[in-house]
Structures are given as C-alpha cells and as structure tokens.
Amino acid sequence: MLLTLIKKRKTRYGWKAELMETNHLTGDKLLAWVHIRFEDWPLPLIYPLNITRSGLHIRGRRLQWTWKTDDIKRTTEGYLCRIQNSREEIFLDVV
C-alpha cells in the first residue's frame, strides 16, 4: 500500500497536510487531515511505515502528528493496522 502525504497549507505552527491512500485501480482516497509541526516534517522521500499500539512510526521514530479528532486518529490507525496485519507493506510518500 502506498500512502501520500501532501502539504496543503502553512499555518502558524506547522503544515496542514492530507494523508491519501494511493490506488491506481479505484482512485485515490483521502484518509485524514493532519497537522505537522515545521520541525517534524519529513524529507520528501518514500518511507516504510510501521503501525504499533503507540501510533505511526517512520524508521523507528514515532510521528508527532496532530489529528482533527481522536476518532479520526483511531479509525485511520486501525485501518492501517489491518492492512499491515495482512502482511502488506505500507509506504509513505512525502511530497
């Protein structure tokens, strides 16, 4: 599975970004809007993403994202966890 993180708007404290599921067959699907502090924005690369009980991790480092609501966070992380448990790798493309 390929996820895409897209900068949309600069705010006072960081970037508001879209987290999209990229699917060439059925089309892209918006999973959530997240807020990321300036210092936490990752370099524009493709990273393997791991989902644990404590959240989303890139290269062993927990992502310090702020979600709009806890329900959106739980729903998105639960969905990604089900994908990961099916033995499919998840990659995050930062643009």
Phi and psi in degrees as GROMACS dihedral restraints (atoms count N, CA, C in turn):
[ dihedral_restraints ]
;  ai    aj    ak    al  type     phi  dphi    fc
    3     4     5     6     1  -116.9    20    10
    4     5     6     7     1   124.1    20    10
    6     7     8     9     1  -105.3    20    10
    7     8     9    10     1   149.3    20    10
    9    10    11    12     1  -124.6    20    10
   10    11    12    13     1   130.7    20    10
   12    13    14    15     1  -107.3    20    10
   13    14    15    16     1   118.1    20    10
   15    16    17    18     1  -120.6    20    10
   16    17    18    19     1   124.1    20    10
   18    19    20    21     1   -66.1    20    10
   19    20    21    22     1   131.8    20    10
   21    22    23    24     1  -117.4    20    10
   22    23    24    25     1   -44.1    20    10
   24    25    26    27     1  -148.0    20    10
   25    26    27    28     1   136.8    20    10
   27    28    29    30     1   -86.8    20    10
   28    29    30    31     1   129.6    20    10
   30    31    32    33     1  -112.8    20    10
   31    32    33    34     1  -176.6    20    10
   33    34    35    36     1   -63.5    20    10
   34    35    36    37     1   -32.4    20    10
   36    37    38    39     1  -111.0    20    10
   37    38    39    40     1    -8.9    20    10
   39    40    41    42     1   173.6    20    10
   40    41    42    43     1  -153.4    20    10
   42    43    44    45     1  -111.1    20    10
   43    44    45    46     1   138.0    20    10
   45    46    47    48     1   -93.7    20    10
   46    47    48    49     1   127.8    20    10
   48    49    50    51     1  -135.1    20    10
   49    50    51    52     1   156.0    20    10
   51    52    53    54     1   -97.8    20    10
   52    53    54    55     1   137.4    20    10
   54    55    56    57     1  -107.1    20    10
   55    56    57    58     1   111.1    20    10
   57    58    59    60     1  -112.8    20    10
   58    59    60    61     1   143.8    20    10
   60    61    62    63     1   -93.3    20    10
   61    62    63    64     1   121.2    20    10
   63    64    65    66     1   -92.7    20    10
   64    65    66    67     1   120.3    20    10
   66    67    68    69     1  -139.1    20    10
   67    68    69    70     1   116.6    20    10
   69    70    71    72     1   -76.4    20    10
   70    71    72    73     1   -17.9    20    10
   72    73    74    75     1   -87.0    20    10
   73    74    75    76     1   -48.5    20    10
   75    76    77    78     1  -103.8    20    10
   76    77    78    79     1    -5.4    20    10
   78    79    80    81     1    98.7    20    10
   79    80    81    82     1   161.6    20    10
   81    82    83    84     1   -73.3    20    10
   82    83    84    85     1   148.6    20    10
   84    85    86    87     1  -130.5    20    10
   85    86    87    88     1   126.7    20    10
   87    88    89    90     1   -73.5    20    10
   88    89    90    91     1   121.5    20    10
   90    91    92    93     1   -90.8    20    10
   91    92    93    94     1   -43.7    20    10
   93    94    95    96     1  -170.3    20    10
   94    95    96    97     1   160.9    20    10
   96    97    98    99     1   -99.2    20    10
   97    98    99   100     1   136.3    20    10
   99   100   101   102     1  -130.4    20    10
  100   101   102   103     1   156.7    20    10
  102   103   104   105     1  -113.8    20    10
  103   104   105   106     1   127.9    20    10
  105   106   107   108     1  -125.4    20    10
  106   107   108   109     1   128.1    20    10
  108   109   110   111     1   -63.5    20    10
  109   110   111   112     1   153.1    20    10
  111   112   113   114     1   -54.3    20    10
  112   113   114   115     1   -45.3    20    10
  114   115   116   117     1   -72.6    20    10
  115   116   117   118     1   -15.4    20    10
  117   118   119   120     1   -98.1    20    10
  118   119   120   121     1    -2.7    20    10
  120   121   122   123     1   -68.6    20    10
  121   122   123   124     1   123.9    20    10
  123   124   125   126     1   -74.4    20    10
  124   125   126   127     1   160.0    20    10
  126   127   128   129     1   -65.2    20    10
  127   128   129   130     1   152.7    20    10
  129   130   131   132     1   -72.4    20    10
  130   131   132   133     1    88.5    20    10
  132   133   134   135     1  -141.5    20    10
  133   134   135   136     1  -177.6    20    10
  135   136   137   138     1  -108.4    20    10
  136   137   138   139     1   123.1    20    10
  138   139   140   141     1  -115.8    20    10
  139   140   141   142     1   142.5    20    10
  141   142   143   144     1   -72.4    20    10
  142   143   144   145     1   136.1    20    10
  144   145   146   147     1  -112.0    20    10
  145   146   147   148     1   132.2    20    10
  147   148   149   150     1  -116.4    20    10
  148   149   150   151     1   140.8    20    10
  150   151   152   153     1  -115.8    20    10
  151   152   153   154     1   122.9    20    10
  153   154   155   156     1  -124.4    20    10
  154   155   156   157     1  -179.2    20    10
  156   157   158   159     1   -63.2    20    10
  157   158   159   160     1   -26.7    20    10
  159   160   161   162     1   -86.6    20    10
  160   161   162   163     1    -3.1    20    10
  162   163   164   165     1   130.2    20    10
  163   164   165   166     1  -160.0    20    10
  165   166   167   168     1   -90.2    20    10
  166   167   168   169     1   140.9    20    10
  168   169   170   171     1  -133.1    20    10
  169   170   171   172     1   136.7    20    10
  171   172   173   174     1  -116.2    20    10
  172   173   174   175     1   122.9    20    10
  174   175   176   177     1    51.1    20    10
  175   176   177   178     1    41.5    20    10
  177   178   179   180     1    79.0    20    10
  178   179   180   181     1     0.3    20    10
  180   181   182   183     1  -107.1    20    10
  181   182   183   184     1   127.4    20    10
  183   184   185   186     1   -70.8    20    10
  184   185   186   187     1   136.6    20    10
  186   187   188   189     1   -79.6    20    10
  187   188   189   190     1   129.0    20    10
  189   190   191   192     1   -96.0    20    10
  190   191   192   193     1    60.0    20    10
  192   193   194   195     1   -89.0    20    10
  193   194   195   196     1   148.6    20    10
  195   196   197   198     1  -107.4    20    10
  196   197   198   199     1   122.6    20    10
  198   199   200   201     1   -95.7    20    10
  199   200   201   202     1   157.2    20    10
  201   202   203   204     1   -61.2    20    10
  202   203   204   205     1   -45.7    20    10
  204   205   206   207     1  -139.5    20    10
  205   206   207   208     1   160.8    20    10
  207   208   209   210     1   -66.1    20    10
  208   209   210   211     1   -31.2    20    10
  210   211   212   213     1   -64.2    20    10
  211   212   213   214     1   -42.3    20    10
  213   214   215   216     1   -64.6    20    10
  214   215   216   217     1   -40.4    20    10
  216   217   218   219     1   -62.0    20    10
  217   218   219   220     1   -49.1    20    10
  219   220   221   222     1   -63.2    20    10
  220   221   222   223     1   -42.9    20    10
  222   223   224   225     1   -63.1    20    10
  223   224   225   226     1   -47.3    20    10
  225   226   227   228     1   -65.9    20    10
  226   227   228   229     1   -47.1    20    10
  228   229   230   231     1   -65.9    20    10
  229   230   231   232     1   -36.4    20    10
  231   232   233   234     1   -63.9    20    10
  232   233   234   235     1   -43.1    20    10
  234   235   236   237     1   -61.5    20    10
  235   236   237   238     1   -46.9    20    10
  237   238   239   240     1   -66.5    20    10
  238   239   240   241     1   -34.9    20    10
  240   241   242   243     1   -65.5    20    10
  241   242   243   244     1   -40.3    20    10
  243   244   245   246     1   -62.9    20    10
  244   245   246   247     1   -40.3    20    10
  246   247   248   249     1   -63.2    20    10
  247   248   249   250     1   -45.8    20    10
  249   250   251   252     1   -64.7    20    10
  250   251   252   253     1   -38.4    20    10
  252   253   254   255     1   -67.7    20    10
  253   254   255   256     1   -20.0    20    10
  255   256   257   258     1   -83.2    20    10
  256   257   258   259     1    11.0    20    10
  258   259   260   261     1    71.9    20    10
  259   260   261   262     1    15.6    20    10
  261   262   263   264     1   -89.7    20    10
  262   263   264   265     1   134.5    20    10
  264   265   266   267     1   -77.5    20    10
  265   266   267   268     1   146.3    20    10
  267   268   269   270     1  -117.0    20    10
  268   269   270   271     1   129.5    20    10
  270   271   272   273     1  -121.0    20    10
  271   272   273   274     1   143.5    20    10
  273   274   275   276     1  -111.5    20    10
  274   275   276   277     1   117.5    20    10
  276   277   278   279     1   -97.3    20    10
  277   278   279   280     1   116.5    20    10
  279   280   281   282     1   -98.9    20    10
  280   281   282   283     1   121.1    20    10
